Each structure stands twice: as structure tokens, then as C-alpha cells.
Amino acid sequence: MPKLLQKKKLPDSPGVYFFLGRNKKLLYIGRATSLRSRVRSYFDGRLHETRGPWVEKMVGEAKSIDFKKTDSVLEAILLEADLIKKFQPPYNTREKDDKSFNCVVITDEAFPRVLVVRHREIDSLTLKIKNCKLKITYGPFTSGSDLRGALKIIRKIFPYRDTCEPNQRRPCFNRQIGLCPGVCDGTVSEKEYRRTIRQLQLFFEGKKRMLLTTLKKEMRSAIQREAFEEANVLKNRIQAVTHIQDVSLFRREKNTSTERIESYDIAHTGGKSSVGVMTVVEGGLPNKNEYRLFNLKTTTPGDDVGGLCEVVTRRLAHSEWAKPAFIVVDGGQPQKDAIEEVLEDVGLLIPVIAVKKDARHRPQELLGSIQLIKKYQQAILLANAEAHRFAIGRHRKRRGKDFLHA
């Protein structure tokens, strides 16, 4: 067992972990579904391959590890973003400075909106987005998919306004499904709505104990006023905060970094209506929320190898997306060599597996690391099949649009 772990009994629970250097200097902050599994993954002998030289350098400088447990993965996501923003550890620099990451903002108006915006859209001096003044911002958050999942849970607990207009008398769609408290149709007062927003702020700031105290106090007050419907809403909110149901955010730690497989494919008809796609398999299952479509812009029509290179190059520009354990491409040795060159140009050592097909477009041979192929053959074939299916489907839609506009 590495020396850094010998004195730490890491729990198998969600939380945030800290790599500390000399004199307890904070080097890096991360979050985990399982603190034990996540931290131990830094010492599995594959750090350079799975995390890259930046993280490998950080671990080499670390002298100790600390952690803070949370009651849920959701709270770990919020705490990580808050701590990175507050302490700005040097090895979180890339994440902290990347303006493409998302932030959650609360607007400064009578009925505040809760919105997700790009970090680069926020004027940090005036705290504005476009012509709208902000009350507070949270983030940036390093994972867009995790933030979306978190907000789905949060909004069920604390319904809020996003795009609807106040007092328009007609309920918006989110009002009909319980995600808007009634700002649109005037069924919630400004005072009552602002109370919910204050509760939401306490939750985002990790002040769970204070939040629960506030909710219980407000529930008792509602009961004394015989406002039993309001008291019941508060009671349900207390239960939801106390027992957060965030199963959708749980992923085994091996799936978040060492088993994210990205697969790429190109589809066209005689070089026309070309599209490229990225599909993702995590833990042996497709993660369709992570699928991406690329309309080819610079590639010569019919150049499949060039198309793959364009797609992978554009994907790598998104440093906020999770890093794959390895990449799967549809094709043979030329495709494999070309993508490896793209990765080398940006200093990434990510293995590439090519799926060579026969005349009937059936997998004939897998080219690449024998160890990876042996261990992940089924997931590789699934990722490749998903990429082919997704590419063909998107190409047909593109071809139809091109035909209509011809």
C-alpha cells in the first residue's frame, strides 16, 4: 500500500478528497462516489495512462491526503465546486480557468431565476449576464452531465423559475409538472418564493444543518398559523433534504475514469452530407447523455480518415468533458495511426483501438493493446456498434435536410 494511504482509513462513501503537499499546501481537490475507491485509483500503476502527466506530477508532489465525507453524491458535487472556487488549488487550475464550464446563477430580480450559463458569459466585475444583474453565482462545475443530473434532483426539492414570466396567468410547462412553484400563474407570492430561493442558497452553500433548522422552524410556524398545506410542503422538503435520493448520480469509481470508452465514426453518401459522431460506454453500458454529433466543416468530402481527425480534434478542445480510458475508431491501421498522431500532438497518451470490418461491415479484427482488447472486448464492440448506429441515423436526417434544400 502506498505511504500516502497507510495512515488514512478512507470510507466507502461519497465526499471530497484533498491532495496536500509540503506544509499542508492544498494541491488538488476532487470528489468521489466512493472515497476509498476513487483515491486508491490514483495508485493502481496506470496513472500516466489514465490521468495523464499533469495528475501524475501532482501525486508525485503530494505528502498527505485528507477528505470530507458528505451524505450524498449530490452534496459532494456542490462542495467540490465551492471549494475549488474558494481555494483555487494549483492542480485544479485548468478546471478553474476554463471559461467553457457551466455555472449556476441566481438573478437579482423580484422573482429570481435560477439559470445555467457558461462561465465566460458572466461579467465578473459587474456580476451580470447580458443585461441581467446576478445575485449570486455557483461553480464553475467541471462536469456538465453531473450538473444536469444534480439540478434535476434539486429542482424537485426546491421548485424554481427559469424562463417563464411572472403573473402571466397561464401555467408554464414546468408548473404543470411541479418544477415551477407558480411564478407564472401568480399562485406563489414574492415573499414565499424568495423564501424558497434562500433555502436553495443554503443548500448550494453546503449549509445543510442550517437549512434543516430553517425548514423546521418555518414548518412549525405554518402549523401555528394553520397553514397545513404549506406545512406539508415543508415537511416533504425536510424529508427530501435529509434523505436525498441521488441514485442517478451514483457511478462506480472505475466507470468514471478507467472505463470511459469513447467511440468515433463517420457517415456520408459519396462524400455528401458528412457527419461524425462520438458515443460513450461507461461500465459496459451506453451513456447516451454523453453522445455528440459533429457536422464536418474542414474535411474534404469522402475523406474518412480526415473526418475522424477533425472530430477527435474538436472533441479534445472540450477539456471540460471527462477523459476517456481509451478511444475506439471505426476502420483499420490508417485510422488508428491518424488518431494516435492527433493525440500525440496535444500531449495525450490515450490508447486507440481500431475495429476493422469485413466486406459486410462486420467486425473482423481489433487492432491495438492486447490487454485492453482482452479485458474490454465486449464493451469495445458495443461502443463501435453504437457509434455506427448513431452516425447512420444522424446522417439520414442530415441527408434529408440537404435534399429538401437542394
Buried (B, 14 or more C-beta within 10 A) or exposed (E): EEEBBEEBEBEEBBBBBBBBBEEEEBBBBBBBBBBBBBBBBBBEEEBEBBBBEEBBBBBEBBBBBEBBBBBBBBBBBBBBBBBBBEEEBEBBEEBBEBEBBBBBBBBBEEBBBBBBBBBEBBEEEEBBBEEEEBBBBBBBBBBBBBBEBBBEBBBEBBBBBBEBEBEEEEBBEBBEEEBBBBBBBEEBEEEEBBBBBEBBBBBBBBEBEEBBEBBEEBBEEBBEEEBEEBBEBBBEBBEBBEEBEBEEBEBEBBBBBBBBBBBBBBBBEEEEBBBBBBBBBBBEEBBEEBBBBBEBEEBEEBBBBBBBBBBBBBBBEEEBBBBBBBBBBBBBEEBBEBBBEBBEEEEBEBBBBBBBBEEEEEBEEBBBBEEBBEEBEEBBBBBBBBBBBBBEBBBBEBBEEEEEEE
